[in-house]
Amino acid sequence: MCGIVGFTGSRDEALLDAMNARQRHRGPDDAGRYFDERDAVSLAMRRLSIVDLAGGHQPMLSADGEICVVFNGEIMNAPELRRRLERDGARFVTDHSDTEVLLHLYVREGERMLECLNGMFAFVIHDRRRRILFGARDHFGIKPLYYSIDPGRFAFASELKTLELLPGFDSGLCTEALSHYLSFQCVPSPLTIYRAAHKLPAAHSFVPSGFIESPWWAESSRYCSRRMPLAFSLSGSCAMRTGRSFRFTPATTWE
């Protein structure tokens, strides 16, 4: 169990550290943070070291420094994917880090990487080349990923209580979520108990360029049919101001 957190907007090291510290119980072994001034992106991570104890520090950057990932989970088919990537010319620095496999797989396949993955995961990637954030959650939503959108800021975290630290966070209850909880003892995605926060549904991902959220794994559409906006742009202001937003599109298989 690890914890990931991040936001766009003005650099605030104290806020990022506080949000990361709130998830310390998820990852007592290691911590790291990442800032990109041009795109106004801040990422952090708390790590519970399981795979590649010495070489799996996060946030992890690609060799050219253009791709950064924070990742919670485990990729079960990472050894197989690594062998395929090495055959295609990828050069790995770590001994057997599945985080580095994600990095190289994204460089090769972009968002299509999702159809290659077998595991439990929640991750967010900052791509400086395309000036985007790309995030995803595993097939059955084993690993959590919550997010909040405000004018000028998009934020995400592994735990809902981490988002409570955001300045001006609206802690008002979502009555629909409360009704579900009182009826079924659970809150279905994409709702959370707070109006101001949402939970990325299982087998969903986010990339910029549209408005509609849709599953990257077809089976998830049976359970996650509700559509939610997830909108921001690294090259401009929040989509709530500009009208730009994200479309969640299905991935294709890596042949």
Secondary structure, 3 states (H helix, E strand, C coil): CCEEEEEECCCCHHHHHHHHHHCHHHCECEEEEEEECCCCEEEEEEECCCCCCCCCCCCEECCCCCEEEEEEEEECCHHHHHHHHHHCCCCCCCCCCHHHHHHHHHHHHHHHHHHHCCEEEEEEEEECCCCEEEEEECCCCCCCCEEEEECCEEEEECCHHHHCCCCCCCCCECHHHHHHHHHHCCCCCCCCCECCCEECCCCEEECECCCCCCECCHHHHHCCCCCCCCCCCCCCCCHHHHCCCECCCCCCCCC
